[in-house]
């Protein structure tokens, strides 16, 4: 079997100033990355990850080994830039990638960008969100309906670039003729439910560029609260050497980002490790919970700065207390 039709679309949405999503369409490799961080750092992170997938030789191992190697290289590049550039400190990105090889599609996944399979009129989510609300749903503390409107639904538990190594979910799907695979950022899935995604994909099955544009338009009609990126491809009967070739990588704005980045504390997507979920959300929406999750992804350098800041604050508090007692 071979790759058939391909569609892709990326859009800033209605609420964000920049598009921090990037994508790779370089058959047999496809990917979506959703960046996060202050200033332009999220955009830098996602572009670094996309470029790493595009220009890295994954070697000759199994599909899973190759995809994991690609994503680890992307993680290394984002992490090194984050630690070398103060303006990019704490940046990160999700990544969901697919490698098509014969009758199999191998996926690698970190974060909450998703992969779906549409087969015989049924849509199936292939990836599991690495997010706080998903952890809470798995533990029975949150219903799917509550998760859709939860104030911390943008908090993820895993991302590229926040640590030297990253845990990659990797798995293989046995493809069938006429399968349609969709990779997308959460700007789509938080605005459009699975049934509506399926309806639009089925309606435009023979024109995936139009399908991608329709999905983005639907997300924007429903609010467009985040950047929206969609990559879709189908599997068809083998057609020899007619493998589709498309531009390798992109985003809504393909300008390079070689200049130093302006400093900014703004972070709209946050990372909280999965083992801190209970602490972060004991009482969702409480001051303690919000204080726990409103932070940059913690790098080693950032952790040291945080400890030093806390020590200074404690010292100031102690001085004020003693001064007040002596008055």
C-alpha positions as CSV (number, residue, x, y, z in Angstrom):
1,X,0.0,0.0,0.0
2,X,1.0,3.6,-0.5
3,X,0.1,7.1,0.8
4,X,-2.8,8.6,-1.2
5,X,-4.3,12.0,-0.7
6,X,-2.7,14.5,1.7
7,X,-4.2,17.6,3.3
8,X,-2.8,20.2,5.7
9,X,-3.8,23.5,7.2
10,X,-2.5,25.7,10.0
11,X,-4.3,28.8,11.4
12,X,-3.7,31.2,14.2
13,X,-7.3,31.1,15.4
14,X,-9.4,33.9,16.8
15,X,-7.7,34.6,20.1
16,X,-3.9,34.2,19.7
17,X,-1.5,36.8,18.3
18,X,0.9,34.3,16.8
19,X,0.7,30.7,15.5
20,X,3.0,28.6,17.7
21,X,2.0,25.4,15.8
22,X,4.3,23.8,13.2
23,X,3.8,20.7,11.0
24,X,5.8,18.3,8.9
25,X,4.4,16.9,5.6
26,X,7.4,14.9,4.1
27,X,6.0,11.5,3.1
28,X,6.4,9.0,4.5
29,X,6.8,11.2,7.6
30,X,4.0,13.5,9.0
31,X,3.9,15.4,12.3
32,X,2.2,18.2,14.3
33,X,4.0,20.2,17.0
34,X,2.2,22.7,19.3
35,X,4.7,25.1,21.0
36,X,4.5,26.8,24.4
37,X,6.5,29.5,26.2
38,X,6.8,33.2,26.6
39,X,7.4,35.7,23.8
40,X,8.0,33.8,20.6
41,X,9.5,30.8,22.4
42,X,6.7,28.4,21.7
43,X,7.0,29.1,18.0
44,X,10.7,28.5,18.2
45,X,10.2,25.2,20.1
46,X,7.7,23.8,17.6
47,X,9.8,24.9,14.6
48,X,13.0,23.3,16.1
49,X,11.1,20.1,16.7
50,X,9.7,20.0,13.1
51,X,13.1,20.8,11.6
52,X,14.7,18.0,13.7
53,X,12.2,15.5,12.3
54,X,12.8,16.7,8.8
55,X,16.7,16.6,8.7
56,X,17.5,13.8,11.1
57,X,18.5,10.4,9.8
58,X,16.6,8.0,12.0
59,X,18.8,5.0,11.2
60,X,17.8,1.5,10.2
61,X,16.0,0.1,13.3
62,X,12.3,-0.9,13.6
63,X,9.7,1.7,13.0
64,X,9.2,2.3,16.7
65,X,13.0,2.7,17.2
66,X,13.2,5.2,14.3
67,X,10.3,7.3,15.4
68,X,11.5,7.4,19.1
69,X,15.0,8.4,17.8
70,X,13.6,11.3,15.8
71,X,11.6,12.6,18.7
72,X,14.5,12.3,21.1
73,X,16.6,14.4,18.7
74,X,13.9,17.0,18.6
75,X,13.7,17.0,22.4
76,X,17.5,17.5,22.6
77,X,17.4,20.5,20.2
78,X,14.6,22.2,22.0
79,X,16.1,21.5,25.5
80,X,19.5,22.8,24.4
81,X,18.1,26.0,23.0
82,X,15.9,26.5,26.0
83,X,19.0,26.3,28.3
84,X,21.3,28.4,26.1
85,X,18.9,31.3,25.3
86,X,17.5,33.2,28.3
87,X,14.6,34.4,26.2
88,X,13.6,30.8,25.4
89,X,14.0,29.5,28.9
90,X,11.2,27.1,29.8
91,X,9.9,26.7,26.3
92,X,8.6,23.4,25.1
93,X,6.3,21.7,22.5
94,X,4.1,18.8,22.0
95,X,4.8,16.4,19.1
96,X,2.7,13.7,17.4
97,X,4.4,12.0,14.4
98,X,3.5,9.3,12.0
99,X,5.9,7.2,9.8
100,X,4.3,5.2,7.0
101,X,6.2,2.0,6.0
102,X,4.4,-0.4,3.7
103,X,1.3,-1.7,5.5
104,X,2.1,-0.1,8.9
105,X,2.0,3.4,10.4
106,X,4.2,4.0,13.4
107,X,3.3,6.8,15.8
108,X,5.3,8.7,18.3
109,X,3.6,11.0,20.7
110,X,4.4,13.5,23.5
111,X,1.8,16.0,24.8
112,X,-1.8,16.5,23.9
113,X,-1.7,16.9,20.1
114,X,-3.7,13.9,18.8
115,X,-3.7,11.2,16.1
116,X,-7.0,9.7,14.8
117,X,-7.9,6.9,12.5
118,X,-11.0,6.9,10.4
119,X,-11.9,3.4,9.1
120,X,-15.2,2.2,7.8
121,X,-17.1,5.3,8.9
122,X,-15.8,5.2,12.5
123,X,-13.3,7.6,14.1
124,X,-10.8,6.3,16.7
125,X,-8.5,8.4,18.9
126,X,-5.1,6.6,18.7
127,X,-3.1,8.7,21.1
128,X,-3.7,9.4,24.8
129,X,-3.4,13.0,26.0
130,X,-0.6,13.7,28.4
131,X,-2.7,16.2,30.3
132,X,-3.9,16.9,33.8
133,X,-7.5,16.5,32.9
134,X,-6.8,13.1,31.3
135,X,-5.0,11.9,34.4
136,X,-8.0,13.0,36.5
137,X,-10.4,11.2,34.2
138,X,-8.4,8.0,34.4
139,X,-8.5,8.2,38.2
140,X,-12.3,8.8,38.1
141,X,-12.1,12.2,39.6
142,X,-13.3,14.0,36.5
143,X,-16.0,13.1,33.9
144,X,-15.4,13.7,30.2
145,X,-18.0,16.4,30.3
146,X,-16.2,18.2,33.1
147,X,-12.9,17.8,31.3
148,X,-14.2,19.8,28.3
149,X,-14.6,23.0,30.4
150,X,-12.0,22.4,33.1
151,X,-10.0,25.6,33.9
152,X,-6.7,23.7,33.7
153,X,-7.4,21.7,30.6
154,X,-4.4,23.3,28.9
155,X,-2.0,21.9,31.5
156,X,0.0,19.0,30.1
157,X,2.1,16.4,31.9
158,X,4.7,15.8,29.2
159,X,6.4,17.9,26.6
160,X,9.6,18.2,24.5
161,X,12.3,20.4,25.7
162,X,11.7,20.5,29.5
163,X,14.2,17.7,30.4
164,X,17.2,16.2,28.7
165,X,15.3,13.0,27.9
166,X,11.6,12.5,27.2
167,X,9.3,9.5,27.6
168,X,7.8,8.9,24.1
169,X,4.6,6.9,23.6
170,X,5.3,4.8,20.4
171,X,3.0,2.2,18.8
172,X,2.3,0.7,15.4
173,X,-1.0,0.6,13.5
174,X,-1.6,-2.0,10.8
175,X,-3.0,0.0,8.0
176,X,-5.8,-1.0,5.6
177,X,-6.8,0.4,2.2
178,X,-8.8,3.6,2.5
179,X,-7.7,4.3,6.0
180,X,-7.6,8.0,6.8
181,X,-5.2,9.3,9.5
182,X,-5.5,12.7,11.1
183,X,-2.9,14.5,13.3
184,X,-3.9,17.7,14.9
185,X,-3.2,20.2,17.7
186,X,-5.5,20.7,20.6
187,X,-6.8,23.9,19.0
188,X,-9.0,21.6,16.9
189,X,-10.0,19.0,19.5
190,X,-11.0,21.5,22.2
191,X,-13.3,23.3,19.7
192,X,-14.7,20.5,17.6
193,X,-15.9,17.1,19.0
194,X,-15.0,13.8,17.4
195,X,-18.4,13.3,15.7
196,X,-18.1,16.6,13.9
197,X,-14.5,15.9,12.9
198,X,-15.6,12.6,11.5
199,X,-18.5,14.2,9.6
200,X,-16.2,16.7,7.9
201,X,-13.5,14.1,7.1
202,X,-16.1,11.8,5.5
203,X,-17.7,14.7,3.6
204,X,-14.4,15.7,2.0
205,X,-12.7,12.3,2.0
206,X,-11.6,12.8,-1.6
207,X,-10.2,16.3,-1.1
208,X,-8.2,16.4,2.1
209,X,-7.0,20.0,1.7
210,X,-10.6,21.0,1.7
211,X,-11.3,18.7,4.7
212,X,-8.4,20.4,6.6
213,X,-9.7,23.8,5.8
214,X,-13.2,22.8,6.9
215,X,-11.9,21.5,10.2
216,X,-10.0,24.8,10.9
217,X,-13.1,26.8,9.9
218,X,-15.3,24.8,12.3
219,X,-12.8,25.3,15.1
220,X,-12.8,29.1,14.5
221,X,-16.6,29.2,14.3
222,X,-16.7,27.5,17.7
223,X,-14.4,30.1,19.2
224,X,-11.0,29.5,17.8
225,X,-9.4,29.9,21.2
226,X,-6.0,28.4,20.2
227,X,-3.9,27.8,17.2
228,X,-5.3,25.1,14.9
229,X,-3.2,22.7,12.8
230,X,-4.4,19.7,10.9
231,X,-2.5,17.1,8.8
232,X,-4.4,14.3,7.2
233,X,-3.4,11.5,4.8
234,X,-5.0,8.3,3.4
235,X,-3.7,4.9,2.6
236,X,-4.4,3.4,-0.9
237,X,-3.6,0.3,-2.9
238,X,0.0,0.3,-4.0
239,X,0.6,2.5,-7.0
240,X,4.3,1.9,-7.6
241,X,6.6,4.8,-7.4
242,X,3.9,7.5,-7.4
243,X,4.5,8.4,-3.7
244,X,3.2,11.9,-3.0
245,X,5.8,14.5,-2.3
246,X,4.9,17.7,-0.5
247,X,6.7,20.6,1.2
248,X,8.5,19.3,4.2
249,X,7.6,21.5,7.1
250,X,5.7,24.7,7.9
251,X,3.4,26.8,10.0
252,X,1.1,29.7,9.3
253,X,4.2,32.0,9.3
254,X,7.3,30.5,7.9
255,X,9.7,33.4,8.6
256,X,12.9,32.2,10.3
257,X,13.5,33.1,13.9
258,X,17.3,33.7,14.1
259,X,17.1,37.0,16.0
260,X,17.2,37.0,19.9
261,X,13.8,36.7,21.4
262,X,12.2,39.4,23.6
263,X,11.9,38.5,27.2
264,X,8.3,37.8,28.4
265,X,6.9,35.8,31.3
266,X,3.7,34.9,29.5
267,X,3.0,31.2,29.4
268,X,-0.4,30.0,28.2
269,X,0.2,26.2,28.1
270,X,1.9,24.7,31.1
271,X,3.6,21.4,32.1
272,X,3.0,19.7,35.4
273,X,4.7,16.2,35.7
274,X,2.1,13.4,36.0
275,X,3.3,12.5,39.5
276,X,2.3,16.0,40.6
277,X,-1.3,15.9,39.4
278,X,-2.8,15.2,42.8
279,X,-0.9,18.1,44.4
280,X,-1.8,20.5,41.6
281,X,-5.5,19.8,41.5
282,X,-6.6,18.7,45.0
283,X,-9.2,21.5,44.7
284,X,-9.5,22.6,41.1
285,X,-9.6,26.4,40.8
286,X,-8.4,27.0,44.4
287,X,-5.5,29.4,45.0
288,X,-3.3,26.5,45.9
289,X,-4.1,24.6,42.7
290,X,-3.7,27.7,40.5
291,X,-0.4,28.5,42.2
292,X,0.8,25.0,41.6
293,X,0.1,25.0,37.8
294,X,0.8,28.6,36.9
295,X,4.5,28.2,36.1
296,X,6.9,27.6,33.3
297,X,8.0,24.0,32.6
298,X,10.7,23.6,35.3
299,X,14.2,23.2,33.9
300,X,17.1,22.5,36.2
301,X,18.3,26.1,36.0
302,X,14.8,27.4,36.6
303,X,14.5,25.1,39.6
304,X,17.6,26.6,41.2
305,X,16.3,30.2,40.6
306,X,13.0,29.2,42.1
307,X,14.6,27.9,45.3
308,X,16.8,31.0,45.6
309,X,13.8,33.3,45.2
310,X,11.9,31.4,47.9
311,X,14.8,31.7,50.3
312,X,15.0,35.4,49.7
313,X,11.3,35.8,50.3
314,X,11.5,33.8,53.5
315,X,14.3,35.9,54.7
316,X,12.4,39.1,54.0
317,X,9.4,37.7,55.8
318,X,11.5,36.8,58.8
319,X,13.0,40.3,59.0
320,X,9.6,41.9,58.8
321,X,8.3,39.6,61.5
322,X,11.1,40.4,63.9
323,X,10.8,44.1,63.1
324,X,7.1,44.0,63.9
325,X,7.7,42.2,67.2
326,X,10.3,44.7,68.3
327,X,8.2,47.8,67.6
